Amino acid sequence: MTDSARDALEHLRDISQFQWYVVPLFVLVIYVYSVELERRNWNVFFAGLAFWGMDWFNEIWNALVFHGTGRAPVWGARGSSAYQILIGLNVEIWLMFAVLGVAAAKMLPPDPRVRILGIPNRWLLAVVFAWLCVAVEIGLNVAGILTWDYWWWQASMPVLIFLLGYLPFFAVSFWVHDMRRVRSKAIVTGVIFGVDVMALIVFDCLGWI
């Protein structure tokens, strides 16, 4: 096991690390979604949830990589945190991703057919936002609080971080945003979270995450 993985495991689901600042941050997340709910802005509401659910999916398979290898996750979260949920996910990251999808969806042009620099705006913005997230991750890695232990997942090779780490988040979120029927948005978002919840229950019971 790598030192960084051991550091991330040290406080895994240790409730004694809890800090009060999580409570107002969680209330702010609720407020963000309640505003969209009040306005019946289903596009942004479900886009944000779909984005959040996609992050959960990534964090689960990342934890499974650690279980399978016994060496390290693809990425690990270490350092001070109010609560370490999974080896690569703490409560601060969890709350951040809950809002990021909403923020990205609110920046979309109303018409998905509009092109920017000749490129469909959804794909252009998904690519731009994904690369911005990669840049932030590199900064967190340099700071030593987000760790990478595999040669193929490094700042020197950011393509996989872009392709697996972030582009699917934005692509699925924008796809849900543009669905014509609210029922379709709800079904897809429900499926994403359904898979996440089942995986969390099953793999936690098995002791794999």
N, C-alpha and C positions, 0 to 999 in steps of 0.2 A: 504494500500500500504506500502511495506517495505521501510525503509530509503534508501537502496541501489538502489531500483527501482526508487525512487524519484530523487536520485542523477543522475542516468542515463538519466532520462527524462528532467532534467534541461536544457541541451544543445542540445536536439534532433533537428537535422536539423537546427541548429542555425549557419547561414553563417558568423556571426560576429566572430566566433571562428577560422576561416580559417587561416592557416599558410602557408608561401611560400614553406616550405620544401616538401609539398605534390607534387608540380609540378615536381621537379627533381626525386622524387621517382616514380611518374607515368611514366615519360620518361624512367626510368630504366626498368619498367615492359614492356613497349612497346619494348624496346631494346631486352629483354629476348625472347619475342615471335618473334620479327623480325629476330633474329639469326636462330631460328628453321625454320621459314618460308623461309629464304634465302637458307638454306640447304635442303629445302623440306623434313624436318624431321617430317613428318605428325604424326608419332607415338607419339612423345613427345609434339608436338604442340597441338594436340587434347586431349591428356591425361591431359595436364595442364589446358586447358579450361574446360574439364569435371569436374576436381577436383574443380575448381573455381565455376562452376555452382552448384555443390553439396553443397558447403558451403552456397551459396545464399539460397538454398532450406531450409537448416537447420535454417538459420537466420530468414527466413520468419515464419516458424512454431513456432520458439521461441518467436517472437513478438506476434503471435496470442495467445500463451499461456498467455502472460501478459494481452492481451485484454480480453480473456475469464475469467481469474481469478480475474483481477483487483488488484491482490496482488503483483506478481513479475513474471518476465520471468524465464525460467529455468537457464539461465545465463545472466548476465548483464555486460555491459562495462561502467565503470565510470572513472572519473579522467580526466586529461588533454588530450584533443584530438583536432586535427585540424578540425574535422567534425564528428559528431555523426549521422550515417546513419539510423540505427535502434537501438532499445534499447540494443541489444547485439552485435552490429556491429559498429565500427568506421572506419574511412578511413584508419587508420594504419593497422588494422586487415585485411581489404579488400585488400589492396595492398600486404600484406604478403601472404595471401592465393593465390593470383594471381600467385605468383612465386613458392610457395611451391610444387604445383603439378608438375610443370616442373622439379624442382630439384629432386623430388622423382622418376619421370619417367626416368630421365637420369641415375639413379643408378641401373636400372633394367638390369639383364643379357640379352644379345641379344636373347637367346633361352629360351622361357617360360617353356620348358620341363626340364630344368636343376633343379636338387634338391640340396638343401643346408641342410646338416645334415639329409638327407633323406626326407625333406619336400619340396614340390613344391615352387620354389623361389618366385613366385608372392604372395602367401598366407603368407609365412614367412615374407617377407619384408613389406607387408601390416600390419601385426600384430605388427612387430617391430616399424614401423614408427608411427602407431596409438598410441602405448603405449608411445613412446617418446613425442608425442603431448600432451597426457594426463599429463605426467610429467611436461611439460612446463605450462599447464593450472593450475596445482596445485601450481606451483611457482607464477603465476600471481595472483591466488586467495590469497595466503599467503601475497602477496604484497598489496592486497586490491583493485586492479584495475580491476579484473574480479570477479564478485560476484555470489554466489550461495545461494539461499534462501530456497531450498527444501531438506529435509533430505535424499532423495533418489538420490540426485545429489551432492555428496560431496567427498572430498579427501578420506574419510573413506569408501566410496562405489564407487570406480572408474569404476566398470564394465559397468554401463550404459553410462558413458562418453566415454568409449572405444567403446562400441557396437553401440551407436547412434551418438556420436559426431564425431568419426573419422574413424572407420573401413570402413563404406560405402564409404567415400571419396576415400580412396585408392583402394578399391575393384573395384569401377566403373571406376576410372581413369586407372587402370591397364588393366581392361577389354577392354576399348576403345583403349588403347595403342596396344593391341594384335590383334585387328580386322584386317583382311587381306585386306579389301578394304577401301580406303580413303573415299569413298562415305558413307560407313556404319559409319565410325567415325564421319563424318560431320553430318549425320542424327541424331545419338544418342546425340551428343553434342548440336545440334540445338534444339532437343526436350527438353533437360534439361533446356536450357536457355529460350526456349519458355514458359515452365511452370512457370519458375521464373518471367519472364516479365509479363505474364498475371496475376499471383498472386500479384505482386507488384502493378500493375495498379488497379486491382479490390479491393484489400484490402486497398489500400491507398485512393481510392475514397470513400470507406465505412468508412474511418477513423479508421480502426482497427489496423493499424501499424504505 
